Amino acid sequence: MKRYCLALDLKDDPALIAEYELHHRQVWPEIIASIRDSGILNMEIYRTGTRLFMIMETRDDFSFEAKALADDANPKVQAWEKLMWNYQQALPHAKPGQKWVLMEKIFMME
């Protein structure tokens, strides 16, 4: 199993943040299916202020590239991503078009 941690920001608007959280209490079943089908075994999203932090645990054969191709071909995922972009904004150092930014592990206590 692999673990990935990613970050993204929300727009600084309490009403939009509340809507975003409501959507995540009612995620469309097709989105959950696409996440599972891609090899993601568990996903958690945390928020502090406008910063989001996602933890993904995946199968060993998980690929961000394969997930992106599947997502691009899935109209329901595209509709969800378009809806979510109403609430999200890229991190200042994100590449053009990049939403979630992969975080680098800098410490692990063993």
N, C-alpha and C positions, 0 to 999 in steps of 0.2 A: 504494500500500500504506500502511496505517496501523499504528502501533504503540501498544499500550496496556500499562501497567504497573499491577499490582494487588497488594495485600497482604492477608494474613489470618494469624491466629495458630492454632497448634496447642495442645491441652491440654498442660500441663507434666507429662508422664508418659513416660519413656523407652520403656516397652513399647508404649504407644499410638503414639508417634512411629515406632517400628520397624514396627509394623503398617501405619501410613499409608504409609510408604515402600515397603513390600512391595506394597501395593495399586497403587502408582504404577509399579511394575515389571511389573505384570500388569493394566493397564487393560483393561476389558471392550471388545471390538471395537465394540459398539454405541455406547459413549461416544466413542471415536475417530471413528466415523462421524458422530455428531451434532455434534461439534466441527468437523469438516471441512465438513459440510453447511451450517453456519451462516456460513461464509465466513472461518473462522480458518485461515490458511495454515500457521502455525507457533506452537507453544506450548511454553514452558519454565517449569519451576517450580524455584526454588532455596529452600534453607532455611538459616537460621542460628539456632541455639537453637530457639525455638518460633515464630519469625517466618518466614512463607512470602512469597516474592516471585515473581509470575508475569509473564512477558513474552508478549504475544500480538501476532503480526503478522497482519493481516487484509486482506481485499480492501477496496477503497475504499468499497464499498456495505455493509459490515458494520454491523449494528445490535444493540446490547445488548438493545433492546426486542424485536426479532424473535427473537433467540436465546432470551430468557426465555419468550416465547410458545411456541416450539417445544419447549423443555425442559419446560414445564408440561404439554404434551400427550404427552410421551414417558414411558411408565411405567418404562422401563429407566433413563433419566436420573434420574427421581425416586427410584428405588431406590438408584442410585449416590450421589446427593446425601444421601439419608437415611443411608446407610452412612458417608459421609465426615464427616457432622456428629457422629458418635461421636468423632472425633478433633480436630475443628476448634472454634475459639471465635472469636466476633466480636472485632474490634479495639475498644478502649474507646470510640472516637469513632464507631463504625459506627451507622447508622440502624437502628431496630428491624427485624429480619428480614434485614438485609443481611449477606452473607458477605464475599465479596471486595470490597475497597474500592479504587476507582480512585485511583491516585497522581498527583500533580501534578508535572510536569517543572519543576525549578527551575534546571537548568544543562545546557548542551550545549556541548561544545568543538568548534569547527569549524576 
